[in-house]
Amino acid sequence: MAKYKQKKQEASEAPAASGKMSRKEFEKELAKLQVELTRLQTWVQAQGARVIVVFEGRDTAGKGGVISRITARTSPRVYRHVALPAPSDREKTQVYIQRYIAQFPAAGEIILFDRSWYNRAGVERVMGFCTDEQYERFLALAPTVEREMIVKNGVILRKYFLDVSQDEQRRRFEARINDPVKHWKLSPMDTESVRRWWDYTAAYQRMIEATHTPEAPWHIVPADDKRRARLNLIRHLLDSIPYKKVDIDLPKIPKTQPRPKGATEGLRAGQPIPSHY
């Protein structure tokens, strides 16, 4: 573990890499980080720690992609991906942050918010879904809520903003339109962000300036290069939490019981599916 931490420190001091990262190199580095994510998972369970990770950013910046790499080799009972839909009529009458608080972690949980309460300072502000008074109240109260309700209650809070350039965002939207498996990612609300690029720029700038605090700082992730963005974010998350490797009592595979008299291999009941491959 100490050796890994040393390598991480050396990497953080190295100059930024240039050139396209190959898939092979990406998968190799990701595999190392995913081992550490499972170690973080074990430590969180052993310590009863609570962690919230907020993923915000421009549309197409890769929030879902990095979350999927974090959860690919970890337990869904520890790393919980939370992506709330638009609020229901009932939720619209609640205190704004109420439905997010309901998703906060219990002991031994890591909550990954794929967009969060910061919707109010982003899409709701730009698209006119909240009043000026609601918007200003949110910016004034968010730092206090994060400090008093989250951080001072012992919850580890990390906030990431993934940023892409205007040209790269347009390219990614075009790629989604041309790829049937990505059509579910398209919505009029998302593509409107292309037209309102500068409105969103102003909103995000104001949001970060108002809510970047010592207790809950924003970490900006340049994301034009998806592979490097994913690796850099995951490594930063691991670096920022003082976890330690926890020894696990691994089970031993027992000897199989003797086959009962007359028993046969396989299942006789039910209907097998066709073998197309």
Summary of the structure (lengths in Angstrom):
residues: 277
radius of gyration: 22.3
end to end distance: 42.5
largest distance: 77.1
contacts: 678
relative contact order: 0.16
helix: 51%
strand: 11%
